[in-house]
Amino acid sequence: MSRPSSTTLDRPTVPPTRAAALSPTPPGPEGDAERMPTLRGHAGVAEFAASLGIPAVSARYVKQASEAGELPSFRVANKLHYSRADVREWLLSLRRS
């Protein structure tokens, strides 16, 4: 029995960078899933942003952006929902040069 190469087993896993997490939605089935309204409410968007490493986005800030029309939303069962792709695009739009 041969031993697996050390290059496949001994490599530490590297967490994705913030830039990779915020990259635009890929085309195809993965991108379609990202466009579905899976984040529920302002707090859901704030939690998602925190998971991307951006803890400064509060539920109140999300509400203001949503009401101003800067962040697209879906109304499902009389509740606001957001897609991950729309949230990523909105976060990237906040970038200053």
N, C-alpha and C positions, 0 to 999 in steps of 0.2 A: 504494500500500500504506500503510495507516495504522499508526501506532505504538500499541502497547498502552498503556493508561493507566498512569501511574506509580504509582498506588495499589495495583495488583496485583503489580507486579514489584519495587518498591523497599522494600517492607515487610520488615523483618528478622523472621525466625522467632523466636517466643518459646517457650522450653521450658515444658512444663506445670508448674504449681505443685505443691507437695507435697500440698495439699488436693485438687487435681483428680486426682492420682494415687491418692489414698486414698479418693476418693468411692465410694459404694456401687455395686455392680454393676448395670448397666442391665438392664431386663427385655428379653426377646426373645432372638434367636439370639446376640447378643454376650454377654449374660449367661450363657447356657448354656455357651458356650465357656470363660468365666471359671471356671465351676464344675467343669471337668474337672481331674483330678489331673495337672497338667503339671510341677509342681516336684518334683524328686527329692531326697529326703533333707533332713536338717537344714541342710546346707551350701547346698542349692538355695534354701531359704527365706531364709537369711541373705543370699545374693547378690541375691535379688529385693528384699529390704528395702533393701539398699544402693543398688540401682538406683532406688528410690523416694526416695532421699535420707536414709535412716535407717541409717547405718553402725553404730550401737551394738548392733544385733541380731546376736548371735553364734550359731553353730551350737549351742553348749552351751545358750544361753538357749532356743532353739527346742526342743531336746530336752527340757528341763525343762517347758516349757509343754505339749508334746505328751504327755508322761508324766502330767502333772497333769490332762489332759483339757481344758485351756483352748484348745488348737488342734486342731481336727479333722484327721484324716489318713485316708488310704486305704492299705491294704496290697495292693500289686500285685506279683506274682511275688516274694513274701516280702521286699519292700522298701517303705519308707514313701514315700508321695507326698502332695503337698498341692495344693489348688487355690488359684489366685491370689485368688479371691473370699474364701475362708476366711482366707487370710493377711491380706488387707486388713481384714476385719472384726475379726480378732484384734488387729491393730495399732491399730485405732481403739478397741478395748476397753481398751487400755493408757492411754488419755488420762485425765489427772487434771484435776479442775476447780479 
